[in-house]
Amino acid sequence: MACHLRVASDNAKFGQPEVTLGLIPGYGGTQRLVQYIGKSKAAELLMTADMISAGEALGLGLVNYVTAPDQLLPKCFEIAEKIKAKSPVAVRGVINCINAFYKEGGKGFDVEIEEFGKCFGTEDFKEGVGAFLEKRKADFPGK
């Protein structure tokens, strides 16, 4: 759950079985699950230790994609290639903004304003706008 994006094979199972051992999930397990799937369903899964299928995890928003086992890595590479083609500066800014929603105690909008402003002075911004105006694919320098 600590990943930005999650891809599962269709035979995967998900659960938080710690209560069967007299424990609670650690390392953010209780917090992230609530953030991803909501309080009520997270409470059910955390307290019952029930397992869910990859399809149900997809429906709950716990994973982004479900594929056949042999397509798991190809799907991950496909997503990575899409992201790699975008501005590294902008992608980093998006990640900072997303994380701020959870970490900054409601200051996500402030972080977004800051990150948005940073983009305008970058070479990536100049390349992106230039490519758009020239109707070509951008080649971002990452600066």
C-alpha positions, 0 to 999 in steps of 0.5 A: 500500500506504500506504492504510488500505483499498484498492479495485481495479478488476477490470482492475488489475495489481499488482507490484513491478517494481523488481528489473528496473531493478536497484533494490528498492522504496522508501518501505516497499514491501518492508515493507508487502508482507510485512505484507499478504501474508506473507513467502513470497509477498512474497519471490516477488513482490519477487524475480521482479517478477511481476505479479498480477491484482486477483483474486489481490491480493484473495485475498492480502489486498492489496486489500479489494475488487475492482469493475468499473472504473465502480464503483470510485469508487462503492465507495470512496464507499460505504465512506467513508460507512460510516466517516463515520457512525461516531465520528470519535474512535473511528475515529481511535483504531482507526487509531492502534492499527492503526498501533501494531502496526507502528510501536511495536515490539510495543507495540500493546496498550499503545496500544490500552489508552490509546485505549480509555480515552480513549473513555470521556470523550468526547461521542461515547461518550455519544452512542453509548451513548445512541443504542444504549439509545434504539434510534436511529442515533447522530449523533456530534459528533466530540468 
